[in-house]
């Protein structure tokens, strides 16, 4: 069994910075989307689906 090389501290730090930046950007995008109103057409489709499942 070979020895596993320890990650370079600079490389590890750089990876963590990139991950944090991506996470921050995804949170910002997700927050923007969740604050948008639901379109009336989509609400209508959901209501139709609820009604058809109740009839079965």
mmCIF file as gemmi writes it, N, C-alpha and C atoms, coordinates in Angstrom:
data_model
loop_
_atom_site.group_PDB
_atom_site.id
_atom_site.type_symbol
_atom_site.label_atom_id
_atom_site.label_alt_id
_atom_site.label_comp_id
_atom_site.label_asym_id
_atom_site.label_entity_id
_atom_site.label_seq_id
_atom_site.pdbx_PDB_ins_code
_atom_site.Cartn_x
_atom_site.Cartn_y
_atom_site.Cartn_z
_atom_site.occupancy
_atom_site.B_iso_or_equiv
_atom_site.pdbx_formal_charge
_atom_site.auth_seq_id
_atom_site.auth_asym_id
_atom_site.pdbx_PDB_model_num
ATOM 1 N N . UNK Axp A 1 ? 0.845 -1.192 0 1 0 ? 1 A 1
ATOM 2 C CA . UNK Axp A 1 ? 0 0 0 1 0 ? 1 A 1
ATOM 3 C C . UNK Axp A 1 ? 0.88 1.24 0 1 0 ? 1 A 1
ATOM 4 N N . UNK Axp A 2 ? 0.59 2.16 -0.89 1 0 ? 2 A 1
ATOM 5 C CA . UNK Axp A 2 ? 1.376 3.37 -0.993 1 0 ? 2 A 1
ATOM 6 C C . UNK Axp A 2 ? 0.894 4.454 -0.043 1 0 ? 2 A 1
ATOM 7 N N . UNK Axp A 3 ? 1.788 5.361 0.217 1 0 ? 3 A 1
ATOM 8 C CA . UNK Axp A 3 ? 1.415 6.488 1.078 1 0 ? 3 A 1
ATOM 9 C C . UNK Axp A 3 ? 0.589 7.488 0.28 1 0 ? 3 A 1
ATOM 10 N N . UNK Axp A 4 ? -0.43 8.023 0.934 1 0 ? 4 A 1
ATOM 11 C CA . UNK Axp A 4 ? -1.222 9.077 0.286 1 0 ? 4 A 1
ATOM 12 C C . UNK Axp A 4 ? -0.56 10.411 0.57 1 0 ? 4 A 1
ATOM 13 N N . UNK Axp A 5 ? -0.401 11.211 -0.473 1 0 ? 5 A 1
ATOM 14 C CA . UNK Axp A 5 ? 0.234 12.518 -0.314 1 0 ? 5 A 1
ATOM 15 C C . UNK Axp A 5 ? -0.727 13.469 0.39 1 0 ? 5 A 1
ATOM 16 N N . UNK Axp A 6 ? -0.176 14.245 1.294 1 0 ? 6 A 1
ATOM 17 C CA . UNK Axp A 6 ? -0.992 15.252 1.976 1 0 ? 6 A 1
ATOM 18 C C . UNK Axp A 6 ? -1.262 16.382 1.002 1 0 ? 6 A 1
ATOM 19 N N . UNK Axp A 7 ? -2.49 16.911 1.03 1 0 ? 7 A 1
ATOM 20 C CA . UNK Axp A 7 ? -2.782 18.025 0.119 1 0 ? 7 A 1
ATOM 21 C C . UNK Axp A 7 ? -1.961 19.257 0.482 1 0 ? 7 A 1
ATOM 22 N N . UNK Axp A 8 ? -1.554 19.96 -0.528 1 0 ? 8 A 1
ATOM 23 C CA . UNK Axp A 8 ? -0.811 21.203 -0.347 1 0 ? 8 A 1
ATOM 24 C C . UNK Axp A 8 ? -1.721 22.212 0.353 1 0 ? 8 A 1
ATOM 25 N N . UNK Axp A 9 ? -1.276 22.843 1.437 1 0 ? 9 A 1
ATOM 26 C CA . UNK Axp A 9 ? -2.138 23.798 2.157 1 0 ? 9 A 1
ATOM 27 C C . UNK Axp A 9 ? -2.68 24.921 1.274 1 0 ? 9 A 1
ATOM 28 N N . UNK Axp A 10 ? -1.859 25.415 0.345 1 0 ? 10 A 1
ATOM 29 C CA . UNK Axp A 10 ? -2.327 26.49 -0.552 1 0 ? 10 A 1
ATOM 30 C C . UNK Axp A 10 ? -3.415 25.979 -1.483 1 0 ? 10 A 1
ATOM 31 N N . UNK Axp A 11 ? -3.242 24.754 -1.985 1 0 ? 11 A 1
ATOM 32 C CA . UNK Axp A 11 ? -4.239 24.164 -2.877 1 0 ? 11 A 1
ATOM 33 C C . UNK Axp A 11 ? -5.534 23.916 -2.116 1 0 ? 11 A 1
ATOM 34 N N . UNK Axp A 12 ? -5.413 23.4 -0.902 1 0 ? 12 A 1
ATOM 35 C CA . UNK Axp A 12 ? -6.589 23.14 -0.068 1 0 ? 12 A 1
ATOM 36 C C . UNK Axp A 12 ? -7.325 24.441 0.254 1 0 ? 12 A 1
ATOM 37 N N . UNK Axp A 13 ? -6.599 25.474 0.592 1 0 ? 13 A 1
ATOM 38 C CA . UNK Axp A 13 ? -7.196 26.776 0.909 1 0 ? 13 A 1
ATOM 39 C C . UNK Axp A 13 ? -7.903 27.344 -0.321 1 0 ? 13 A 1
ATOM 40 N N . UNK Axp A 14 ? -7.261 27.216 -1.483 1 0 ? 14 A 1
ATOM 41 C CA . UNK Axp A 14 ? -7.847 27.71 -2.729 1 0 ? 14 A 1
ATOM 42 C C . UNK Axp A 14 ? -9.143 26.964 -3.044 1 0 ? 14 A 1
ATOM 43 N N . UNK Axp A 15 ? -9.148 25.641 -2.82 1 0 ? 15 A 1
ATOM 44 C CA . UNK Axp A 15 ? -10.346 24.835 -3.069 1 0 ? 15 A 1
ATOM 45 C C . UNK Axp A 15 ? -11.487 25.277 -2.145 1 0 ? 15 A 1
ATOM 46 N N . UNK Axp A 16 ? -11.168 25.525 -0.889 1 0 ? 16 A 1
ATOM 47 C CA . UNK Axp A 16 ? -12.193 25.941 0.069 1 0 ? 16 A 1
ATOM 48 C C . UNK Axp A 16 ? -12.757 27.317 -0.287 1 0 ? 16 A 1
ATOM 49 N N . UNK Axp A 17 ? -11.903 28.215 -0.753 1 0 ? 17 A 1
ATOM 50 C CA . UNK Axp A 17 ? -12.355 29.552 -1.168 1 0 ? 17 A 1
ATOM 51 C C . UNK Axp A 17 ? -13.3 29.433 -2.358 1 0 ? 17 A 1
ATOM 52 N N . UNK Axp A 18 ? -12.947 28.583 -3.349 1 0 ? 18 A 1
ATOM 53 C CA . UNK Axp A 18 ? -13.816 28.374 -4.513 1 0 ? 18 A 1
ATOM 54 C C . UNK Axp A 18 ? -15.148 27.771 -4.105 1 0 ? 18 A 1
ATOM 55 N N . UNK Axp A 19 ? -15.118 26.782 -3.211 1 0 ? 19 A 1
ATOM 56 C CA . UNK Axp A 19 ? -16.36 26.153 -2.758 1 0 ? 19 A 1
ATOM 57 C C . UNK Axp A 19 ? -17.257 27.161 -2.049 1 0 ? 19 A 1
ATOM 58 N N . UNK Axp A 20 ? -16.652 28.004 -1.212 1 0 ? 20 A 1
ATOM 59 C CA . UNK Axp A 20 ? -17.443 29.008 -0.495 1 0 ? 20 A 1
ATOM 60 C C . UNK Axp A 20 ? -18.057 30.004 -1.468 1 0 ? 20 A 1
ATOM 61 N N . UNK Axp A 21 ? -17.284 30.43 -2.449 1 0 ? 21 A 1
ATOM 62 C CA . UNK Axp A 21 ? -17.779 31.385 -3.445 1 0 ? 21 A 1
ATOM 63 C C . UNK Axp A 21 ? -18.942 30.787 -4.233 1 0 ? 21 A 1
ATOM 64 N N . UNK Axp A 22 ? -18.803 29.53 -4.654 1 0 ? 22 A 1
ATOM 65 C CA . UNK Axp A 22 ? -19.884 28.861 -5.389 1 0 ? 22 A 1
ATOM 66 C C . UNK Axp A 22 ? -21.112 28.73 -4.505 1 0 ? 22 A 1
ATOM 67 N N . UNK Axp A 23 ? -20.924 28.333 -3.247 1 0 ? 23 A 1
ATOM 68 C CA . UNK Axp A 23 ? -22.043 28.213 -2.316 1 0 ? 23 A 1
ATOM 69 C C . UNK Axp A 23 ? -22.755 29.536 -2.108 1 0 ? 23 A 1
ATOM 70 N N . UNK Axp A 24 ? -21.984 30.602 -1.948 1 0 ? 24 A 1
ATOM 71 C CA . UNK Axp A 24 ? -22.583 31.937 -1.77 1 0 ? 24 A 1
ATOM 72 C C . UNK Axp A 24 ? -23.406 32.336 -2.994 1 0 ? 24 A 1
ATOM 73 N N . UNK Axp A 25 ? -22.872 32.073 -4.185 1 0 ? 25 A 1
ATOM 74 C CA . UNK Axp A 25 ? -23.583 32.431 -5.41 1 0 ? 25 A 1
ATOM 75 C C . UNK Axp A 25 ? -24.857 31.607 -5.571 1 0 ? 25 A 1
ATOM 76 N N . UNK Axp A 26 ? -24.796 30.323 -5.245 1 0 ? 26 A 1
ATOM 77 C CA . UNK Axp A 26 ? -25.99 29.48 -5.331 1 0 ? 26 A 1
ATOM 78 C C . UNK Axp A 26 ? -27.061 29.928 -4.333 1 0 ? 26 A 1
ATOM 79 N N . UNK Axp A 27 ? -26.638 30.283 -3.118 1 0 ? 27 A 1
ATOM 80 C CA . UNK Axp A 27 ? -27.604 30.782 -2.122 1 0 ? 27 A 1
ATOM 81 C C . UNK Axp A 27 ? -28.276 32.064 -2.597 1 0 ? 27 A 1
ATOM 82 N N . UNK Axp A 28 ? -27.491 32.966 -3.17 1 0 ? 28 A 1
ATOM 83 C CA . UNK Axp A 28 ? -28.033 34.231 -3.66 1 0 ? 28 A 1
ATOM 84 C C . UNK Axp A 28 ? -29.055 33.972 -4.772 1 0 ? 28 A 1
ATOM 85 N N . UNK Axp A 29 ? -28.715 33.081 -5.701 1 0 ? 29 A 1
ATOM 86 C CA . UNK Axp A 29 ? -29.619 32.74 -6.8 1 0 ? 29 A 1
ATOM 87 C C . UNK Axp A 29 ? -30.886 32.085 -6.256 1 0 ? 29 A 1
ATOM 88 N N . UNK Axp A 30 ? -30.74 31.143 -5.348 1 0 ? 30 A 1
ATOM 89 C CA . UNK Axp A 30 ? -31.879 30.435 -4.771 1 0 ? 30 A 1
ATOM 90 C C . UNK Axp A 30 ? -32.787 31.415 -4.023 1 0 ? 30 A 1
ATOM 91 N N . UNK Axp A 31 ? -32.188 32.332 -3.251 1 0 ? 31 A 1
ATOM 92 C CA . UNK Axp A 31 ? -32.982 33.327 -2.52 1 0 ? 31 A 1
ATOM 93 C C . UNK Axp A 31 ? -33.781 34.2 -3.48 1 0 ? 31 A 1
ATOM 94 N N . UNK Axp A 32 ? -33.174 34.587 -4.603 1 0 ? 32 A 1
ATOM 95 C CA . UNK Axp A 32 ? -33.882 35.398 -5.596 1 0 ? 32 A 1
ATOM 96 C C . UNK Axp A 32 ? -35.075 34.64 -6.164 1 0 ? 32 A 1
ATOM 97 N N . UNK Axp A 33 ? -34.873 33.364 -6.479 1 0 ? 33 A 1
ATOM 98 C CA . UNK Axp A 33 ? -35.936 32.554 -7.084 1 0 ? 33 A 1
ATOM 99 C C . UNK Axp A 33 ? -37.077 32.342 -6.094 1 0 ? 33 A 1
ATOM 100 N N . UNK Axp A 34 ? -36.746 32.052 -4.841 1 0 ? 34 A 1
ATOM 101 C CA . UNK Axp A 34 ? -37.797 31.774 -3.861 1 0 ? 34 A 1
ATOM 102 C C . UNK Axp A 34 ? -38.609 33.014 -3.498 1 0 ? 34 A 1
ATOM 103 N N . UNK Axp A 35 ? -38.075 34.19 -3.768 1 0 ? 35 A 1
ATOM 104 C CA . UNK Axp A 35 ? -38.826 35.409 -3.45 1 0 ? 35 A 1
ATOM 105 C C . UNK Axp A 35 ? -39.743 35.839 -4.597 1 0 ? 35 A 1
ATOM 106 N N . UNK Axp A 36 ? -39.627 35.164 -5.755 1 0 ? 36 A 1
ATOM 107 C CA . UNK Axp A 36 ? -40.488 35.504 -6.887 1 0 ? 36 A 1
ATOM 108 C C . UNK Axp A 36 ? -41.89 34.933 -6.673 1 0 ? 36 A 1
ATOM 109 N N . UNK Axp A 37 ? -42.915 35.641 -7.162 1 0 ? 37 A 1
ATOM 110 C CA . UNK Axp A 37 ? -44.277 35.107 -7.03 1 0 ? 37 A 1
ATOM 111 C C . UNK Axp A 37 ? -44.482 33.912 -7.961 1 0 ? 37 A 1
ATOM 112 N N . UNK Axp A 38 ? -45.394 33.024 -7.556 1 0 ? 38 A 1
ATOM 113 C CA . UNK Axp A 38 ? -45.722 31.857 -8.383 1 0 ? 38 A 1
ATOM 114 C C . UNK Axp A 38 ? -46.672 32.322 -9.483 1 0 ? 38 A 1
ATOM 115 N N . UNK Axp A 39 ? -46.367 32.013 -10.745 1 0 ? 39 A 1
ATOM 116 C CA . UNK Axp A 39 ? -47.238 32.441 -11.85 1 0 ? 39 A 1
ATOM 117 C C . UNK Axp A 39 ? -48.644 31.843 -11.72 1 0 ? 39 A 1
ATOM 118 N N . UNK Axp A 40 ? -49.644 32.613 -12.137 1 0 ? 40 A 1
ATOM 119 C CA . UNK Axp A 40 ? -51.031 32.172 -12.062 1 0 ? 40 A 1
ATOM 120 C C . UNK Axp A 40 ? -51.26 30.878 -12.832 1 0 ? 40 A 1
ATOM 121 N N . UNK Axp A 41 ? -50.608 30.735 -13.997 1 0 ? 41 A 1
ATOM 122 C CA . UNK Axp A 41 ? -50.789 29.518 -14.79 1 0 ? 41 A 1
ATOM 123 C C . UNK Axp A 41 ? -50.326 28.281 -14.017 1 0 ? 41 A 1
ATOM 124 N N . UNK Axp A 42 ? -49.246 28.429 -13.284 1 0 ? 42 A 1
ATOM 125 C CA . UNK Axp A 42 ? -48.722 27.307 -12.51 1 0 ? 42 A 1
ATOM 126 C C . UNK Axp A 42 ? -49.663 26.966 -11.36 1 0 ? 42 A 1
ATOM 127 N N . UNK Axp A 43 ? -50.184 27.991 -10.699 1 0 ? 43 A 1
ATOM 128 C CA . UNK Axp A 43 ? -51.152 27.753 -9.621 1 0 ? 43 A 1
ATOM 129 C C . UNK Axp A 43 ? -52.394 27.049 -10.156 1 0 ? 43 A 1
ATOM 130 N N . UNK Axp A 44 ? -52.822 27.436 -11.354 1 0 ? 44 A 1
ATOM 131 C CA . UNK Axp A 44 ? -53.975 26.804 -11.979 1 0 ? 44 A 1
ATOM 132 C C . UNK Axp A 44 ? -53.698 25.327 -12.269 1 0 ? 44 A 1
ATOM 133 N N . UNK Axp A 45 ? -52.52 25.033 -12.789 1 0 ? 45 A 1
ATOM 134 C CA . UNK Axp A 45 ? -52.153 23.644 -13.059 1 0 ? 45 A 1
ATOM 135 C C . UNK Axp A 45 ? -52.111 22.82 -11.77 1 0 ? 45 A 1
ATOM 136 N N . UNK Axp A 46 ? -51.588 23.393 -10.699 1 0 ? 46 A 1
ATOM 137 C CA . UNK Axp A 46 ? -51.557 22.69 -9.414 1 0 ? 46 A 1
ATOM 138 C C . UNK Axp A 46 ? -52.972 22.414 -8.902 1 0 ? 46 A 1
ATOM 139 N N . UNK Axp A 47 ? -53.853 23.39 -9.062 1 0 ? 47 A 1
ATOM 140 C CA . UNK Axp A 47 ? -55.237 23.213 -8.635 1 0 ? 47 A 1
ATOM 141 C C . UNK Axp A 47 ? -55.907 22.105 -9.447 1 0 ? 47 A 1
ATOM 142 N N . UNK Axp A 48 ? -55.666 22.083 -10.754 1 0 ? 48 A 1
ATOM 143 C CA . UNK Axp A 48 ? -56.227 21.036 -11.607 1 0 ? 48 A 1
ATOM 144 C C . UNK Axp A 48 ? -55.713 19.657 -11.192 1 0 ? 48 A 1
ATOM 145 N N . UNK Axp A 49 ? -54.445 19.573 -10.889 1 0 ? 49 A 1
ATOM 146 C CA . UNK Axp A 49 ? -53.86 18.299 -10.472 1 0 ? 49 A 1
ATOM 147 C C . UNK Axp A 49 ? -54.462 17.842 -9.149 1 0 ? 49 A 1
ATOM 148 N N . UNK Axp A 50 ? -54.652 18.766 -8.218 1 0 ? 50 A 1
ATOM 149 C CA . UNK Axp A 50 ? -55.278 18.424 -6.935 1 0 ? 50 A 1
ATOM 150 C C . UNK Axp A 50 ? -56.697 17.918 -7.144 1 0 ? 50 A 1
ATOM 151 N N . UNK Axp A 51 ? -57.435 18.604 -8.001 1 0 ? 51 A 1
ATOM 152 C CA . UNK Axp A 51 ? -58.83 18.221 -8.256 1 0 ? 51 A 1
ATOM 153 C C . UNK Axp A 51 ? -58.92 16.845 -8.91 1 0 ? 51 A 1
ATOM 154 N N . UNK Axp A 52 ? -58.021 16.571 -9.865 1 0 ? 52 A 1
ATOM 155 C CA . UNK Axp A 52 ? -58.092 15.268 -10.556 1 0 ? 52 A 1
ATOM 156 C C . UNK Axp A 52 ? -57.664 14.134 -9.62 1 0 ? 52 A 1
ATOM 157 N N . UNK Axp A 53 ? -56.759 14.398 -8.689 1 0 ? 53 A 1
ATOM 158 C CA . UNK Axp A 53 ? -56.36 13.333 -7.771 1 0 ? 53 A 1
ATOM 159 C C . UNK Axp A 53 ? -57.442 13.057 -6.721 1 0 ? 53 A 1
ATOM 160 N N . UNK Axp A 54 ? -58.263 14.038 -6.42 1 0 ? 54 A 1
ATOM 161 C CA . UNK Axp A 54 ? -59.361 13.846 -5.454 1 0 ? 54 A 1
ATOM 162 C C . UNK Axp A 54 ? -60.486 13.036 -6.062 1 0 ? 54 A 1
ATOM 163 N N . UNK Axp A 55 ? -60.638 13.11 -7.39 1 0 ? 55 A 1
ATOM 164 C CA . UNK Axp A 55 ? -61.735 12.417 -8.081 1 0 ? 55 A 1
ATOM 165 C C . UNK Axp A 55 ? -61.449 10.935 -8.248 1 0 ? 55 A 1
ATOM 166 N N . UNK Axp A 56 ? -60.231 10.504 -8.075 1 0 ? 56 A 1
ATOM 167 C CA . UNK Axp A 56 ? -59.876 9.094 -8.294 1 0 ? 56 A 1
ATOM 168 C C . UNK Axp A 56 ? -60.181 8.251 -7.087 1 0 ? 56 A 1
